[in-house]
């Protein structure tokens, strides 16, 4: 039996605008990747048991909050011993039950964030030491950054990067002993051939914690045609592809019928990367009278009033825009391809189309000034009545991003890896040292977050 584990919520930092995620129902549906893995394994007659610690966290009314920031500087200690005293370790000790793994032949972890990663290390050590079951780490965090943590091979047999492939499925099905200290990076099953996700084990539990509703994650396309220099996925432009329209319609109708829900989250960097595709998709939704409500991320580049009217008719409930900043200078620097005026126009048009308008912001970009933050606050004040919800995040120079690969081009130097290993400290060229930059980032974040919370 393959046991698939989904970690609990681990919030980034104590003053993070967690209400944003709750208001957007980000936690009212299971993980897309976990559903795909479940479907692929079961399609190949492999028994799967799902353990979703996020759901259990809610059902058990766990009051303790877990935060990434508590483990930022302790990751090397955690990787040394696989333990770390504190709330999260106490939680792992409490929830681990040997009998739950009595039939497990392999345990897989679906890891989406650094917080998930820390939890998974703590639990993997207990499973390995007490039961000696082969363990696999996968998920988007592992795909991007798993190679940075070779110490995990003390408890993990295999790191799986990207989509699950035929070789891995064959090994699990045949009961082959998984190799130790191995990274799988095989070509995954073609995107258009991936089965629809299987949420059979999740549905009832998610309805219990979400007022009897479930939001179904689905992926109609992949990749992004844009190249924001802060993004860790610039390669996605080369992998831009989408499913056949009829396939999408059939799969959405199947999911809607199977789970008795018309609520969907399209898992996509940018559902509008190809406007022609998006228009054809919405036209098909309307023609087939699909009657679903969906939400997704959307770049502002191809958006206008006519498209938004079509999206609304096609069931768009919420659109999330990466506005990032209210400063023209910062938008130019990050290669966003938008202007403040364009952002204001699209936000208002979206609201007027009766679509919930969500925006994401970031602070702490290299050479960002107090005036840039003031411009962002002015932007929020001016457009507040058109914005349904907003979140601000702290920018970090990430491995694989264009900035990390070309620091001097973007006015920074002295890049040094931070304890988490996938991000860097830096000094601004002819600007702030890292020590002073940290103070500025904290001040900018608190100003922006406090503004949002008071609106």
C-alpha positions as CSV (number, residue, x, y, z in Angstrom):
1,X,0.0,0.0,0.0
2,X,1.2,3.5,-0.9
3,X,0.5,6.0,1.9
4,X,0.2,9.6,0.7
5,X,0.7,12.3,3.3
6,X,-0.4,16.0,3.1
7,X,1.1,18.2,5.8
8,X,-0.8,20.7,7.9
9,X,-0.9,24.5,7.4
10,X,2.4,26.1,8.2
11,X,2.0,29.9,7.9
12,X,4.9,32.0,6.7
13,X,5.2,34.4,9.6
14,X,3.3,35.4,12.7
15,X,1.9,38.6,11.2
16,X,1.1,37.1,7.8
17,X,-2.3,38.1,6.4
18,X,-3.7,34.6,6.9
19,X,-7.2,36.0,6.6
20,X,-6.6,36.5,2.8
21,X,-6.2,32.7,2.3
22,X,-9.2,31.9,4.4
23,X,-11.4,34.5,2.6
24,X,-10.3,33.1,-0.7
25,X,-11.2,29.6,0.3
26,X,-7.7,28.4,-0.4
27,X,-8.2,25.7,2.2
28,X,-11.6,24.5,1.1
29,X,-10.3,21.9,-1.3
30,X,-7.6,19.2,-1.4
31,X,-4.2,19.5,-3.1
32,X,-4.2,19.0,-6.9
33,X,-0.9,17.2,-7.0
34,X,-2.0,14.7,-4.3
35,X,-5.2,14.0,-6.3
36,X,-3.2,13.3,-9.4
37,X,-0.8,11.0,-7.7
38,X,-3.7,9.1,-6.1
39,X,-5.4,8.8,-9.5
40,X,-2.3,7.6,-11.3
41,X,-1.5,5.0,-8.7
42,X,-5.0,3.6,-8.5
43,X,-5.3,3.6,-12.3
44,X,-2.4,1.1,-12.2
45,X,-4.1,-1.0,-9.5
46,X,-1.9,0.3,-6.7
47,X,-3.7,0.6,-3.3
48,X,-3.5,4.1,-1.9
49,X,-4.2,5.4,1.6
50,X,-4.5,9.1,2.1
51,X,-3.5,10.9,5.4
52,X,-4.3,14.6,5.3
53,X,-2.9,16.3,8.3
54,X,-4.3,19.6,7.3
55,X,-7.9,18.3,7.6
56,X,-7.0,16.6,10.9
57,X,-5.6,19.8,12.2
58,X,-9.0,21.4,11.6
59,X,-11.2,18.6,12.8
60,X,-9.1,18.1,16.0
61,X,-9.3,21.9,16.5
62,X,-5.6,22.3,17.0
63,X,-5.1,25.8,18.3
64,X,-1.4,26.0,18.0
65,X,-0.1,28.0,15.0
66,X,3.0,26.9,13.2
67,X,5.2,29.3,11.3
68,X,8.0,29.1,8.8
69,X,9.9,31.9,10.5
70,X,10.4,29.8,13.6
71,X,12.5,27.4,11.6
72,X,14.3,29.8,9.1
73,X,17.6,29.8,11.0
74,X,17.2,26.3,12.5
75,X,17.0,24.2,9.3
76,X,20.6,23.0,9.5
77,X,20.0,21.8,13.1
78,X,16.8,20.0,12.0
79,X,18.7,18.4,9.1
80,X,21.4,17.2,11.4
81,X,19.1,15.3,13.8
82,X,15.7,15.2,12.2
83,X,14.2,16.8,15.4
84,X,13.6,20.3,16.8
85,X,12.1,21.1,20.2
86,X,8.9,23.1,20.0
87,X,5.3,23.2,19.0
88,X,5.7,21.5,15.6
89,X,7.8,18.6,17.1
90,X,5.2,18.2,19.8
91,X,2.5,18.0,17.2
92,X,4.4,15.4,15.2
93,X,4.9,13.3,18.3
94,X,1.2,13.5,19.1
95,X,-0.2,12.6,15.6
96,X,2.2,9.8,14.7
97,X,0.5,6.5,15.2
98,X,2.3,3.3,14.2
99,X,-0.8,1.4,13.5
100,X,-1.8,3.8,10.7
101,X,1.2,2.6,8.7
102,X,0.8,-1.1,9.4
103,X,0.0,-1.9,5.8
104,X,2.2,0.7,4.2
105,X,4.9,-0.5,1.8
106,X,5.9,3.1,0.7
107,X,5.1,6.5,2.3
108,X,5.0,9.6,0.0
109,X,4.9,13.2,1.2
110,X,3.3,16.0,-1.0
111,X,5.4,19.1,-0.1
112,X,4.4,22.5,-1.3
113,X,6.4,24.9,0.9
114,X,9.3,25.3,3.3
115,X,6.9,24.8,6.2
116,X,5.6,21.5,4.7
117,X,9.3,20.5,4.3
118,X,10.1,21.0,7.9
119,X,7.1,19.1,9.1
120,X,7.9,16.3,6.6
121,X,11.4,15.9,7.9
122,X,10.2,15.5,11.5
123,X,7.6,13.0,10.6
124,X,9.8,11.1,8.1
125,X,12.4,10.5,10.8
126,X,9.9,8.9,13.1
127,X,8.5,6.7,10.4
128,X,11.9,5.6,9.2
129,X,13.3,4.9,12.7
130,X,10.3,3.2,14.1
131,X,9.0,1.3,11.0
132,X,11.8,1.5,8.4
133,X,9.3,2.0,5.5
134,X,10.7,3.5,2.2
135,X,9.9,7.2,2.0
136,X,9.5,9.5,-1.0
137,X,9.5,13.3,-1.0
138,X,7.8,15.1,-3.9
139,X,5.7,18.2,-4.7
140,X,6.6,21.6,-6.1
141,X,8.9,22.6,-3.2
142,X,10.9,19.4,-3.7
143,X,10.9,19.9,-7.5
144,X,12.4,23.4,-7.2
145,X,14.7,23.0,-4.1
146,X,14.9,19.4,-3.0
147,X,18.5,19.1,-4.3
148,X,19.6,21.7,-1.8
149,X,19.1,19.3,1.2
150,X,21.1,16.1,0.6
151,X,21.0,15.4,4.4
152,X,17.4,14.3,4.1
153,X,18.6,11.0,2.6
154,X,19.2,9.9,6.2
155,X,15.4,9.4,6.4
156,X,14.2,9.6,2.8
157,X,14.9,7.0,0.1
158,X,14.0,9.1,-2.9
159,X,13.4,12.7,-4.0
160,X,10.9,12.9,-6.9
161,X,11.1,16.0,-9.1
162,X,8.3,17.0,-11.4
163,X,5.4,14.9,-12.6
164,X,5.2,11.2,-11.7
165,X,6.4,8.9,-14.4
166,X,6.0,5.4,-15.7
167,X,9.2,4.0,-14.2
168,X,8.3,5.1,-10.7
169,X,4.8,3.7,-11.0
170,X,6.2,0.4,-12.2
171,X,8.5,0.1,-9.3
172,X,5.7,0.8,-6.8
173,X,3.4,-1.6,-8.5
174,X,6.0,-4.4,-8.7
175,X,7.1,-3.9,-5.1
176,X,10.6,-3.1,-6.2
177,X,12.9,-2.0,-3.4
178,X,13.2,1.8,-3.9
179,X,16.8,2.9,-4.3
180,X,18.5,4.9,-1.6
181,X,19.9,8.4,-1.9
182,X,18.3,8.9,-5.3
183,X,16.7,11.7,-7.2
184,X,14.1,10.8,-9.8
185,X,13.8,13.3,-12.6
186,X,12.3,11.1,-15.3
187,X,10.0,12.5,-18.0
188,X,6.6,12.6,-16.4
189,X,3.4,11.4,-18.0
190,X,2.3,13.8,-20.7
191,X,0.2,16.6,-19.4
192,X,-2.7,15.9,-21.6
193,X,-2.7,12.2,-20.6
194,X,-2.8,12.8,-16.9
195,X,-6.0,11.4,-15.4
196,X,-8.5,13.6,-13.7
197,X,-7.6,13.9,-10.0
198,X,-9.0,11.4,-7.5
199,X,-10.4,13.2,-4.4
200,X,-12.5,10.3,-3.1
201,X,-10.7,10.1,0.2
202,X,-10.7,13.9,0.7
203,X,-14.3,14.9,-0.1
204,X,-16.1,14.1,3.1
205,X,-13.4,15.5,5.3
206,X,-13.2,18.8,3.4
207,X,-16.9,19.2,3.5
208,X,-16.8,18.8,7.3
209,X,-14.3,21.7,7.6
210,X,-15.8,24.0,4.9
211,X,-19.5,24.3,5.5
212,X,-20.3,21.3,3.4
213,X,-18.6,22.6,0.3
214,X,-15.5,21.4,-1.6
215,X,-13.5,23.5,-4.1
216,X,-12.1,21.2,-6.8
217,X,-8.6,22.0,-8.1
218,X,-8.1,21.4,-11.8
219,X,-5.4,22.2,-14.4
220,X,-6.6,23.2,-17.9
221,X,-3.2,24.5,-19.0
222,X,0.4,24.8,-17.9
223,X,3.2,27.4,-18.2
224,X,3.4,31.1,-18.4
225,X,4.5,33.3,-21.3
226,X,5.8,36.1,-19.1
227,X,9.3,36.4,-17.6
228,X,9.1,38.4,-14.4
229,X,12.7,38.4,-13.1
230,X,11.7,37.5,-9.5
231,X,10.0,34.3,-10.6
232,X,11.6,30.8,-9.9
233,X,9.8,29.3,-12.9
234,X,11.1,31.2,-15.9
235,X,11.4,27.9,-17.8
236,X,7.6,27.6,-17.8
237,X,7.5,29.7,-21.0
238,X,9.1,26.8,-22.9
239,X,6.6,24.4,-21.5
240,X,3.4,26.4,-22.3
241,X,0.7,24.0,-23.3
242,X,-3.0,23.4,-22.8
243,X,-5.5,20.5,-23.0
244,X,-8.0,20.1,-25.8
245,X,-11.2,22.1,-25.1
246,X,-13.4,19.0,-25.3
247,X,-11.2,17.2,-22.9
248,X,-11.4,20.0,-20.4
249,X,-15.2,20.1,-20.7
250,X,-15.6,16.4,-20.3
251,X,-13.2,16.3,-17.2
252,X,-14.9,19.3,-15.5
253,X,-18.3,17.7,-16.1
254,X,-17.1,14.4,-14.6
255,X,-15.6,16.1,-11.5
256,X,-18.7,18.2,-11.0
257,X,-20.9,15.2,-11.2
258,X,-18.7,12.9,-9.1
259,X,-18.2,15.3,-6.2
260,X,-21.5,17.2,-6.5
261,X,-19.8,20.6,-6.6
262,X,-19.7,23.3,-9.2
263,X,-16.8,25.2,-7.4
264,X,-13.3,25.0,-9.1
265,X,-9.9,26.4,-8.5
266,X,-7.8,26.4,-11.8
267,X,-4.3,25.7,-10.8
268,X,-2.4,28.0,-13.1
269,X,0.2,30.7,-13.1
270,X,-1.9,32.6,-15.6
271,X,-5.1,31.2,-17.1
272,X,-4.9,34.0,-19.7
273,X,-1.4,33.3,-21.1
274,X,-3.0,32.6,-24.5
275,X,-6.1,34.9,-25.0
276,X,-7.4,32.9,-27.9
277,X,-7.4,29.7,-25.8
278,X,-9.1,31.5,-22.9
279,X,-11.8,32.9,-25.2
280,X,-12.5,29.5,-26.8
281,X,-12.6,27.9,-23.4
282,X,-15.1,30.4,-22.0
283,X,-17.2,30.1,-25.2
284,X,-17.3,26.3,-24.7
285,X,-18.3,26.7,-21.0
286,X,-21.2,28.9,-22.1
287,X,-22.2,26.6,-25.0
288,X,-22.2,23.5,-22.9
289,X,-24.1,25.3,-20.1
290,X,-21.4,24.1,-17.7
291,X,-22.7,26.2,-14.8
292,X,-19.5,26.2,-12.7
293,X,-17.9,28.9,-10.6
294,X,-14.1,29.1,-11.0
295,X,-11.2,31.1,-9.8
296,X,-7.7,31.5,-11.1
297,X,-4.6,33.7,-11.4
298,X,-4.6,36.0,-14.4
299,X,-2.0,38.3,-15.9
300,X,-3.3,41.8,-16.7
301,X,-1.5,41.9,-20.1
302,X,-4.3,40.6,-22.3
303,X,-7.3,41.7,-20.2
304,X,-9.9,44.2,-21.3
305,X,-13.6,44.9,-20.7
306,X,-14.8,42.5,-23.4
307,X,-12.7,39.6,-22.1
308,X,-13.9,40.2,-18.5
309,X,-17.6,40.1,-19.6
310,X,-16.9,36.8,-21.3
311,X,-15.1,35.4,-18.3
312,X,-18.0,36.4,-16.1
313,X,-20.5,34.7,-18.4
314,X,-18.2,31.6,-18.3
315,X,-18.4,31.4,-14.5
316,X,-15.4,33.4,-13.3
317,X,-16.0,34.0,-9.6
318,X,-12.6,35.4,-8.5
319,X,-9.5,36.5,-10.4
320,X,-6.2,37.0,-8.7
321,X,-3.8,39.6,-10.2
322,X,-0.1,40.0,-9.4
323,X,-0.1,43.7,-9.1
324,X,3.1,43.5,-7.0
325,X,3.5,47.3,-6.5
326,X,1.9,50.7,-6.9
327,X,5.2,52.1,-8.0
328,X,6.0,52.6,-11.7
329,X,9.7,52.3,-11.0
330,X,9.3,48.9,-9.3
331,X,7.0,47.6,-12.0
332,X,9.7,48.5,-14.6
333,X,12.5,46.9,-12.6
334,X,10.7,43.6,-12.1
335,X,9.8,43.4,-15.8
336,X,6.1,43.0,-15.0
337,X,4.9,44.4,-18.4
338,X,2.2,46.4,-16.7
339,X,1.8,50.0,-15.5
340,X,0.0,51.4,-12.5
341,X,-2.7,52.9,-14.8
342,X,-3.3,49.5,-16.4
343,X,-3.6,47.8,-13.0
344,X,-6.1,50.4,-11.9
345,X,-8.1,50.0,-15.0
346,X,-8.2,46.2,-14.9
347,X,-9.1,46.1,-11.2
348,X,-12.1,48.4,-11.7
349,X,-13.2,46.6,-14.8
350,X,-13.1,43.3,-13.0
351,X,-15.1,44.6,-10.1
352,X,-17.6,46.1,-12.5
353,X,-18.0,42.7,-14.1
354,X,-19.1,41.4,-10.7
355,X,-16.0,39.2,-10.4
356,X,-14.2,39.1,-7.0
357,X,-10.9,41.0,-7.4
358,X,-7.9,39.7,-5.5
359,X,-4.5,41.3,-5.8
360,X,-1.1,40.2,-4.5
361,X,1.7,42.6,-3.6
362,X,5.3,42.3,-2.6
363,X,7.7,44.5,-0.7
364,X,11.4,44.4,-0.3
365,X,12.5,44.4,-3.9
366,X,16.1,45.6,-4.5
367,X,16.4,49.3,-4.5
368,X,12.8,49.8,-3.4
369,X,12.5,53.0,-1.5
370,X,10.1,54.5,1.0
371,X,8.6,56.5,-1.8
372,X,7.8,53.3,-3.7
373,X,6.0,52.0,-0.6
374,X,4.1,55.2,-0.4
375,X,3.1,54.8,-4.0
376,X,1.7,51.3,-3.2
377,X,-0.2,52.6,-0.2
378,X,-1.7,55.4,-2.4
379,X,-2.6,52.8,-5.0
380,X,-4.5,50.8,-2.4
381,X,-6.2,53.8,-1.0
382,X,-7.4,54.9,-4.4
383,X,-8.6,51.5,-5.5
384,X,-9.8,50.1,-2.2
385,X,-13.5,49.9,-3.1
386,X,-12.7,47.8,-6.1
387,X,-10.5,45.2,-4.4
388,X,-12.2,42.2,-2.7
389,X,-9.0,41.1,-1.0
390,X,-5.3,41.6,-1.0
391,X,-2.2,40.1,0.4
392,X,1.4,41.4,0.8
393,X,4.4,39.1,0.8
394,X,8.1,39.8,1.5
395,X,10.2,39.5,-1.6
396,X,13.3,37.3,-1.5
397,X,16.0,36.7,-4.1
398,X,15.3,33.1,-4.9
399,X,17.5,30.5,-6.5
400,X,16.8,29.9,-10.2
401,X,15.4,33.4,-10.6
402,X,16.8,35.9,-13.2
403,X,17.9,38.1,-10.4
404,X,19.9,35.4,-8.7
405,X,21.5,34.5,-12.0
406,X,22.4,38.1,-12.9
407,X,22.6,40.0,-9.7
408,X,24.7,43.0,-10.9
409,X,22.3,43.5,-13.8
410,X,19.7,44.3,-11.1
411,X,21.9,46.4,-8.9
412,X,22.8,43.9,-6.2
413,X,26.0,42.2,-5.1
414,X,27.5,40.0,-2.4
415,X,24.8,37.3,-2.7
416,X,25.0,34.9,0.2
417,X,22.8,32.0,0.8
418,X,20.5,32.3,3.8
419,X,20.0,29.3,6.2
420,X,16.9,28.1,4.2
421,X,19.3,27.7,1.2
422,X,17.0,28.6,-1.6
423,X,17.2,32.4,-1.0
424,X,19.9,35.0,-0.6
425,X,20.9,38.0,1.3
426,X,22.6,40.8,-0.7
427,X,23.8,44.3,-0.7
428,X,22.4,47.0,-3.0
429,X,25.0,48.5,-5.3
430,X,25.2,52.2,-4.2
431,X,22.3,51.5,-1.9
432,X,21.5,49.7,1.4
433,X,23.6,47.0,3.0
434,X,21.7,43.8,3.8
435,X,21.5,44.8,7.5
436,X,19.8,48.0,6.6
437,X,17.7,46.4,3.9
438,X,16.2,44.0,6.4
439,X,15.1,46.9,8.6
440,X,13.5,48.6,5.6
441,X,11.8,45.4,4.5
442,X,10.2,44.9,7.9
443,X,9.0,48.5,8.1
444,X,7.6,48.4,4.6
445,X,5.8,45.1,5.2
446,X,4.2,46.2,8.4
447,X,3.1,49.5,6.9
448,X,1.4,47.7,4.0
449,X,0.0,44.8,6.0
450,X,-1.5,47.2,8.6
451,X,-3.1,49.2,5.8
452,X,-4.7,46.1,4.4
453,X,-6.0,44.9,7.8
454,X,-7.6,48.3,8.5
455,X,-9.5,48.4,5.2
